[in-house]
Amino acid sequence: MDDFDKKILAELQSDGRLTITELAERVGLSLSPCHRRLKALEQSGAIRDYRAQLNPLALGLGFSAVVFVTMRDGNQENINRFEAAVIDIPQIIEAKRLFGDPDYMLQIVVKDLEAYQVLYDRQLSAMPGVQRLTSTLVMKNLVQNRELPL
């Protein structure tokens, strides 16, 4: 990956809706080489996908919580069942498996506290292999969807 590739990635992180012509102009390449590089970056997996970033508040999703999960038993069957359950809950917008304790960190977005309580009671607390859930309410988002440092 050279400086042109990094420029292409930086520009697309900033604005994924750029046309190939606009992109080529911004990075200082002619159209064909820029297009070839873009395709190579997509095929290599450096560019995972293109999507719109939505505003949760504008969509009525004004309540956010971080949930730390401690598993009862870390055997592979429990982990697989738990991770499958996490994937099936659309309100979990980010999930990370951690080293040490706790075992997982879940980012959850819902309409309000009542919706969170229902989700917690009906789905989160019923996930397989869970020993403990610890919820922390998000007061303010300081950094979100930050561009990767290239």
CNS distance restraints for C-alpha pairs under 8 A (distance, minus, plus):
assign (resid   1 and name CA) (resid   5 and name CA) 5.81 0.50 0.50
assign (resid   1 and name CA) (resid   6 and name CA) 7.04 0.50 0.50
assign (resid   2 and name CA) (resid   6 and name CA) 6.40 0.50 0.50
assign (resid   3 and name CA) (resid   7 and name CA) 6.11 0.50 0.50
assign (resid   4 and name CA) (resid   8 and name CA) 6.17 0.50 0.50
assign (resid   4 and name CA) (resid  27 and name CA) 6.67 0.50 0.50
assign (resid   5 and name CA) (resid   9 and name CA) 6.23 0.50 0.50
assign (resid   5 and name CA) (resid  37 and name CA) 6.85 0.50 0.50
assign (resid   5 and name CA) (resid  38 and name CA) 7.92 0.50 0.50
assign (resid   5 and name CA) (resid  41 and name CA) 7.71 0.50 0.50
assign (resid   6 and name CA) (resid  10 and name CA) 6.04 0.50 0.50
assign (resid   6 and name CA) (resid 150 and name CA) 6.24 0.50 0.50
assign (resid   7 and name CA) (resid  11 and name CA) 6.10 0.50 0.50
assign (resid   7 and name CA) (resid  27 and name CA) 5.90 0.50 0.50
assign (resid   8 and name CA) (resid  12 and name CA) 6.20 0.50 0.50
assign (resid   8 and name CA) (resid  23 and name CA) 7.01 0.50 0.50
assign (resid   8 and name CA) (resid  27 and name CA) 6.35 0.50 0.50
assign (resid   8 and name CA) (resid  38 and name CA) 7.39 0.50 0.50
assign (resid   9 and name CA) (resid  13 and name CA) 6.04 0.50 0.50
assign (resid   9 and name CA) (resid  47 and name CA) 7.76 0.50 0.50
assign (resid  10 and name CA) (resid  14 and name CA) 6.32 0.50 0.50
assign (resid  10 and name CA) (resid 147 and name CA) 7.88 0.50 0.50
assign (resid  10 and name CA) (resid 150 and name CA) 6.90 0.50 0.50
assign (resid  11 and name CA) (resid  15 and name CA) 6.14 0.50 0.50
assign (resid  11 and name CA) (resid  16 and name CA) 7.67 0.50 0.50
assign (resid  11 and name CA) (resid  23 and name CA) 7.17 0.50 0.50
assign (resid  11 and name CA) (resid  26 and name CA) 7.69 0.50 0.50
assign (resid  11 and name CA) (resid  27 and name CA) 7.94 0.50 0.50
assign (resid  12 and name CA) (resid  16 and name CA) 4.54 0.50 0.50
assign (resid  12 and name CA) (resid  17 and name CA) 7.53 0.50 0.50
assign (resid  12 and name CA) (resid  18 and name CA) 7.05 0.50 0.50
assign (resid  12 and name CA) (resid  23 and name CA) 7.91 0.50 0.50
assign (resid  13 and name CA) (resid 147 and name CA) 6.07 0.50 0.50
assign (resid  13 and name CA) (resid 148 and name CA) 7.94 0.50 0.50
assign (resid  14 and name CA) (resid 147 and name CA) 7.30 0.50 0.50
assign (resid  16 and name CA) (resid  50 and name CA) 6.36 0.50 0.50
assign (resid  16 and name CA) (resid  51 and name CA) 7.50 0.50 0.50
assign (resid  18 and name CA) (resid  22 and name CA) 5.87 0.50 0.50
assign (resid  18 and name CA) (resid  23 and name CA) 5.96 0.50 0.50
assign (resid  19 and name CA) (resid  23 and name CA) 6.11 0.50 0.50
assign (resid  20 and name CA) (resid  24 and name CA) 6.01 0.50 0.50
assign (resid  20 and name CA) (resid  31 and name CA) 6.99 0.50 0.50
assign (resid  20 and name CA) (resid  34 and name CA) 7.44 0.50 0.50
assign (resid  20 and name CA) (resid  35 and name CA) 6.64 0.50 0.50
assign (resid  21 and name CA) (resid  25 and name CA) 6.24 0.50 0.50
assign (resid  21 and name CA) (resid  31 and name CA) 6.17 0.50 0.50
assign (resid  22 and name CA) (resid  26 and name CA) 6.20 0.50 0.50
assign (resid  23 and name CA) (resid  27 and name CA) 6.27 0.50 0.50
assign (resid  23 and name CA) (resid  34 and name CA) 7.62 0.50 0.50
assign (resid  24 and name CA) (resid  28 and name CA) 5.92 0.50 0.50
assign (resid  24 and name CA) (resid  29 and name CA) 4.97 0.50 0.50
assign (resid  24 and name CA) (resid  30 and name CA) 5.82 0.50 0.50
assign (resid  24 and name CA) (resid  31 and name CA) 5.60 0.50 0.50
assign (resid  24 and name CA) (resid  34 and name CA) 5.49 0.50 0.50
assign (resid  24 and name CA) (resid  35 and name CA) 7.89 0.50 0.50
assign (resid  25 and name CA) (resid  29 and name CA) 6.33 0.50 0.50
assign (resid  25 and name CA) (resid  30 and name CA) 7.27 0.50 0.50
assign (resid  29 and name CA) (resid  33 and name CA) 6.60 0.50 0.50
assign (resid  29 and name CA) (resid  34 and name CA) 5.83 0.50 0.50
assign (resid  30 and name CA) (resid  34 and name CA) 6.24 0.50 0.50
assign (resid  31 and name CA) (resid  35 and name CA) 6.08 0.50 0.50
assign (resid  32 and name CA) (resid  36 and name CA) 6.19 0.50 0.50
assign (resid  33 and name CA) (resid  37 and name CA) 6.14 0.50 0.50
assign (resid  34 and name CA) (resid  38 and name CA) 6.09 0.50 0.50
assign (resid  35 and name CA) (resid  39 and name CA) 6.21 0.50 0.50
assign (resid  36 and name CA) (resid  40 and name CA) 6.20 0.50 0.50
assign (resid  37 and name CA) (resid  41 and name CA) 6.14 0.50 0.50
assign (resid  38 and name CA) (resid  42 and name CA) 6.26 0.50 0.50
assign (resid  39 and name CA) (resid  43 and name CA) 6.10 0.50 0.50
assign (resid  40 and name CA) (resid  44 and name CA) 6.01 0.50 0.50
assign (resid  41 and name CA) (resid  45 and name CA) 6.40 0.50 0.50
assign (resid  41 and name CA) (resid  46 and name CA) 5.32 0.50 0.50
assign (resid  41 and name CA) (resid  47 and name CA) 5.90 0.50 0.50
assign (resid  42 and name CA) (resid  46 and name CA) 6.05 0.50 0.50
assign (resid  42 and name CA) (resid  47 and name CA) 4.82 0.50 0.50
assign (resid  42 and name CA) (resid  48 and name CA) 6.84 0.50 0.50
assign (resid  43 and name CA) (resid  47 and name CA) 7.89 0.50 0.50
assign (resid  55 and name CA) (resid  59 and name CA) 6.58 0.50 0.50
assign (resid  56 and name CA) (resid  60 and name CA) 6.37 0.50 0.50
assign (resid  56 and name CA) (resid  61 and name CA) 4.86 0.50 0.50
assign (resid  56 and name CA) (resid  62 and name CA) 6.45 0.50 0.50
assign (resid  56 and name CA) (resid 109 and name CA) 7.90 0.50 0.50
assign (resid  57 and name CA) (resid  61 and name CA) 5.17 0.50 0.50
assign (resid  57 and name CA) (resid  62 and name CA) 4.99 0.50 0.50
assign (resid  60 and name CA) (resid 111 and name CA) 5.70 0.50 0.50
assign (resid  61 and name CA) (resid 109 and name CA) 6.17 0.50 0.50
assign (resid  61 and name CA) (resid 110 and name CA) 4.98 0.50 0.50
assign (resid  61 and name CA) (resid 111 and name CA) 4.19 0.50 0.50
assign (resid  61 and name CA) (resid 112 and name CA) 7.11 0.50 0.50
assign (resid  62 and name CA) (resid 109 and name CA) 7.34 0.50 0.50
assign (resid  62 and name CA) (resid 110 and name CA) 6.59 0.50 0.50
assign (resid  62 and name CA) (resid 111 and name CA) 5.39 0.50 0.50
assign (resid  62 and name CA) (resid 112 and name CA) 6.15 0.50 0.50
assign (resid  63 and name CA) (resid 109 and name CA) 5.75 0.50 0.50
assign (resid  63 and name CA) (resid 110 and name CA) 5.30 0.50 0.50
assign (resid  63 and name CA) (resid 111 and name CA) 5.65 0.50 0.50
assign (resid  63 and name CA) (resid 112 and name CA) 4.92 0.50 0.50
assign (resid  63 and name CA) (resid 113 and name CA) 6.57 0.50 0.50
assign (resid  63 and name CA) (resid 116 and name CA) 7.78 0.50 0.50
assign (resid  63 and name CA) (resid 138 and name CA) 7.81 0.50 0.50
assign (resid  64 and name CA) (resid 107 and name CA) 7.32 0.50 0.50
assign (resid  64 and name CA) (resid 108 and name CA) 5.58 0.50 0.50
assign (resid  64 and name CA) (resid 109 and name CA) 4.56 0.50 0.50
assign (resid  64 and name CA) (resid 110 and name CA) 6.47 0.50 0.50
assign (resid  64 and name CA) (resid 137 and name CA) 6.28 0.50 0.50
assign (resid  64 and name CA) (resid 138 and name CA) 5.49 0.50 0.50
assign (resid  65 and name CA) (resid 107 and name CA) 6.05 0.50 0.50
assign (resid  65 and name CA) (resid 108 and name CA) 5.22 0.50 0.50
assign (resid  65 and name CA) (resid 109 and name CA) 6.66 0.50 0.50
assign (resid  65 and name CA) (resid 135 and name CA) 6.49 0.50 0.50
assign (resid  65 and name CA) (resid 136 and name CA) 5.63 0.50 0.50
assign (resid  65 and name CA) (resid 137 and name CA) 4.41 0.50 0.50
assign (resid  65 and name CA) (resid 138 and name CA) 5.34 0.50 0.50
assign (resid  66 and name CA) (resid 105 and name CA) 6.80 0.50 0.50
assign (resid  66 and name CA) (resid 106 and name CA) 5.60 0.50 0.50
assign (resid  66 and name CA) (resid 107 and name CA) 4.73 0.50 0.50
assign (resid  66 and name CA) (resid 108 and name CA) 6.21 0.50 0.50
assign (resid  66 and name CA) (resid 135 and name CA) 5.80 0.50 0.50
assign (resid  66 and name CA) (resid 136 and name CA) 5.15 0.50 0.50
assign (resid  66 and name CA) (resid 137 and name CA) 6.26 0.50 0.50
assign (resid  66 and name CA) (resid 138 and name CA) 6.88 0.50 0.50
assign (resid  67 and name CA) (resid 105 and name CA) 5.71 0.50 0.50
assign (resid  67 and name CA) (resid 106 and name CA) 4.99 0.50 0.50
assign (resid  67 and name CA) (resid 107 and name CA) 6.51 0.50 0.50
assign (resid  67 and name CA) (resid 108 and name CA) 7.51 0.50 0.50
assign (resid  67 and name CA) (resid 133 and name CA) 6.46 0.50 0.50
assign (resid  67 and name CA) (resid 134 and name CA) 5.49 0.50 0.50
assign (resid  67 and name CA) (resid 135 and name CA) 4.40 0.50 0.50
assign (resid  67 and name CA) (resid 136 and name CA) 6.20 0.50 0.50
assign (resid  68 and name CA) (resid 102 and name CA) 6.05 0.50 0.50
assign (resid  68 and name CA) (resid 103 and name CA) 7.39 0.50 0.50
assign (resid  68 and name CA) (resid 104 and name CA) 5.70 0.50 0.50
assign (resid  68 and name CA) (resid 105 and name CA) 4.63 0.50 0.50
assign (resid  68 and name CA) (resid 106 and name CA) 6.38 0.50 0.50
assign (resid  68 and name CA) (resid 133 and name CA) 5.74 0.50 0.50
assign (resid  68 and name CA) (resid 134 and name CA) 5.04 0.50 0.50
assign (resid  68 and name CA) (resid 135 and name CA) 6.38 0.50 0.50
assign (resid  69 and name CA) (resid 102 and name CA) 5.70 0.50 0.50
assign (resid  69 and name CA) (resid 103 and name CA) 5.73 0.50 0.50
assign (resid  69 and name CA) (resid 104 and name CA) 4.96 0.50 0.50
assign (resid  69 and name CA) (resid 105 and name CA) 6.29 0.50 0.50
assign (resid  69 and name CA) (resid 106 and name CA) 7.78 0.50 0.50
assign (resid  69 and name CA) (resid 130 and name CA) 6.88 0.50 0.50
assign (resid  69 and name CA) (resid 131 and name CA) 7.64 0.50 0.50
assign (resid  69 and name CA) (resid 132 and name CA) 5.89 0.50 0.50
assign (resid  69 and name CA) (resid 133 and name CA) 4.81 0.50 0.50
assign (resid  69 and name CA) (resid 134 and name CA) 6.56 0.50 0.50
assign (resid  70 and name CA) (resid 101 and name CA) 6.63 0.50 0.50
assign (resid  70 and name CA) (resid 102 and name CA) 4.84 0.50 0.50
assign (resid  70 and name CA) (resid 103 and name CA) 5.10 0.50 0.50
assign (resid  70 and name CA) (resid 104 and name CA) 6.82 0.50 0.50
assign (resid  70 and name CA) (resid 130 and name CA) 6.20 0.50 0.50
assign (resid  70 and name CA) (resid 131 and name CA) 5.61 0.50 0.50
assign (resid  70 and name CA) (resid 132 and name CA) 5.11 0.50 0.50
assign (resid  70 and name CA) (resid 133 and name CA) 6.51 0.50 0.50
assign (resid  71 and name CA) (resid 102 and name CA) 7.86 0.50 0.50
assign (resid  71 and name CA) (resid 103 and name CA) 6.40 0.50 0.50
assign (resid  71 and name CA) (resid 129 and name CA) 5.68 0.50 0.50
assign (resid  71 and name CA) (resid 130 and name CA) 4.54 0.50 0.50
assign (resid  71 and name CA) (resid 131 and name CA) 4.99 0.50 0.50
assign (resid  71 and name CA) (resid 132 and name CA) 6.87 0.50 0.50
assign (resid  72 and name CA) (resid 129 and name CA) 5.49 0.50 0.50
assign (resid  72 and name CA) (resid 130 and name CA) 5.50 0.50 0.50
assign (resid  72 and name CA) (resid 131 and name CA) 4.50 0.50 0.50
assign (resid  72 and name CA) (resid 132 and name CA) 7.88 0.50 0.50
assign (resid  73 and name CA) (resid  78 and name CA) 6.91 0.50 0.50
assign (resid  73 and name CA) (resid 129 and name CA) 6.50 0.50 0.50
assign (resid  74 and name CA) (resid  78 and name CA) 6.52 0.50 0.50
assign (resid  74 and name CA) (resid  79 and name CA) 6.34 0.50 0.50
assign (resid  75 and name CA) (resid  79 and name CA) 6.32 0.50 0.50
assign (resid  76 and name CA) (resid  80 and name CA) 6.03 0.50 0.50
assign (resid  77 and name CA) (resid  81 and name CA) 6.17 0.50 0.50
assign (resid  78 and name CA) (resid  82 and name CA) 5.97 0.50 0.50
assign (resid  78 and name CA) (resid 128 and name CA) 6.65 0.50 0.50
assign (resid  78 and name CA) (resid 129 and name CA) 5.50 0.50 0.50
assign (resid  79 and name CA) (resid  83 and name CA) 6.00 0.50 0.50
assign (resid  79 and name CA) (resid 129 and name CA) 7.52 0.50 0.50
assign (resid  80 and name CA) (resid  84 and name CA) 6.09 0.50 0.50
assign (resid  81 and name CA) (resid  85 and name CA) 6.26 0.50 0.50
assign (resid  81 and name CA) (resid 128 and name CA) 6.27 0.50 0.50
assign (resid  81 and name CA) (resid 129 and name CA) 7.90 0.50 0.50
assign (resid  82 and name CA) (resid  86 and name CA) 6.27 0.50 0.50
assign (resid  82 and name CA) (resid 127 and name CA) 6.09 0.50 0.50
assign (resid  82 and name CA) (resid 128 and name CA) 5.27 0.50 0.50
assign (resid  82 and name CA) (resid 129 and name CA) 6.54 0.50 0.50
assign (resid  82 and name CA) (resid 130 and name CA) 7.86 0.50 0.50
assign (resid  83 and name CA) (resid  87 and name CA) 6.29 0.50 0.50
assign (resid  84 and name CA) (resid  88 and name CA) 6.46 0.50 0.50
assign (resid  85 and name CA) (resid  89 and name CA) 6.79 0.50 0.50
assign (resid  85 and name CA) (resid 127 and name CA) 6.36 0.50 0.50
assign (resid  85 and name CA) (resid 128 and name CA) 7.66 0.50 0.50
assign (resid  86 and name CA) (resid  92 and name CA) 7.08 0.50 0.50
assign (resid  86 and name CA) (resid  95 and name CA) 7.76 0.50 0.50
assign (resid  86 and name CA) (resid 127 and name CA) 7.89 0.50 0.50
assign (resid  87 and name CA) (resid  92 and name CA) 7.78 0.50 0.50
assign (resid  89 and name CA) (resid 123 and name CA) 7.98 0.50 0.50
assign (resid  91 and name CA) (resid 108 and name CA) 5.48 0.50 0.50
assign (resid  91 and name CA) (resid 109 and name CA) 5.46 0.50 0.50
assign (resid  91 and name CA) (resid 110 and name CA) 6.29 0.50 0.50
assign (resid  92 and name CA) (resid 106 and name CA) 6.38 0.50 0.50
assign (resid  92 and name CA) (resid 107 and name CA) 5.68 0.50 0.50
assign (resid  92 and name CA) (resid 108 and name CA) 4.50 0.50 0.50
assign (resid  92 and name CA) (resid 109 and name CA) 6.68 0.50 0.50
assign (resid  93 and name CA) (resid 106 and name CA) 7.67 0.50 0.50
assign (resid  93 and name CA) (resid 107 and name CA) 5.73 0.50 0.50
assign (resid  93 and name CA) (resid 108 and name CA) 5.82 0.50 0.50
assign (resid  93 and name CA) (resid 109 and name CA) 6.92 0.50 0.50
assign (resid  94 and name CA) (resid 106 and name CA) 5.78 0.50 0.50
assign (resid  94 and name CA) (resid 107 and name CA) 4.97 0.50 0.50
assign (resid  94 and name CA) (resid 108 and name CA) 7.26 0.50 0.50
assign (resid  95 and name CA) (resid 104 and name CA) 7.03 0.50 0.50
assign (resid  95 and name CA) (resid 105 and name CA) 5.71 0.50 0.50
assign (resid  95 and name CA) (resid 106 and name CA) 4.47 0.50 0.50
assign (resid  95 and name CA) (resid 107 and name CA) 6.29 0.50 0.50
assign (resid  96 and name CA) (resid 104 and name CA) 5.54 0.50 0.50
assign (resid  96 and name CA) (resid 105 and name CA) 5.23 0.50 0.50
assign (resid  96 and name CA) (resid 106 and name CA) 6.54 0.50 0.50
assign (resid  97 and name CA) (resid 103 and name CA) 5.88 0.50 0.50
assign (resid  97 and name CA) (resid 104 and name CA) 4.44 0.50 0.50
assign (resid  97 and name CA) (resid 105 and name CA) 6.57 0.50 0.50
assign (resid  98 and name CA) (resid 102 and name CA) 6.86 0.50 0.50
assign (resid  98 and name CA) (resid 103 and name CA) 5.05 0.50 0.50
assign (resid  98 and name CA) (resid 104 and name CA) 5.34 0.50 0.50
assign (resid  98 and name CA) (resid 105 and name CA) 7.18 0.50 0.50
assign (resid  99 and name CA) (resid 103 and name CA) 6.47 0.50 0.50
assign (resid 110 and name CA) (resid 115 and name CA) 6.20 0.50 0.50
assign (resid 110 and name CA) (resid 116 and name CA) 6.17 0.50 0.50
assign (resid 111 and name CA) (resid 115 and name CA) 6.02 0.50 0.50
assign (resid 111 and name CA) (resid 116 and name CA) 7.65 0.50 0.50
assign (resid 112 and name CA) (resid 116 and name CA) 6.33 0.50 0.50
assign (resid 113 and name CA) (resid 117 and name CA) 6.16 0.50 0.50
assign (resid 114 and name CA) (resid 118 and name CA) 6.36 0.50 0.50
assign (resid 115 and name CA) (resid 119 and name CA) 6.20 0.50 0.50
assign (resid 116 and name CA) (resid 120 and name CA) 5.95 0.50 0.50
assign (resid 117 and name CA) (resid 121 and name CA) 6.00 0.50 0.50
assign (resid 118 and name CA) (resid 122 and name CA) 5.87 0.50 0.50
assign (resid 118 and name CA) (resid 123 and name CA) 7.96 0.50 0.50
assign (resid 119 and name CA) (resid 123 and name CA) 5.41 0.50 0.50
assign (resid 119 and name CA) (resid 124 and name CA) 6.33 0.50 0.50
assign (resid 120 and name CA) (resid 124 and name CA) 4.66 0.50 0.50
assign (resid 120 and name CA) (resid 125 and name CA) 5.80 0.50 0.50
assign (resid 121 and name CA) (resid 125 and name CA) 5.73 0.50 0.50
assign (resid 121 and name CA) (resid 126 and name CA) 7.53 0.50 0.50
assign (resid 122 and name CA) (resid 126 and name CA) 6.48 0.50 0.50
assign (resid 123 and name CA) (resid 127 and name CA) 6.35 0.50 0.50
assign (resid 125 and name CA) (resid 130 and name CA) 7.43 0.50 0.50
assign (resid 125 and name CA) (resid 133 and name CA) 7.36 0.50 0.50
assign (resid 126 and name CA) (resid 130 and name CA) 7.88 0.50 0.50
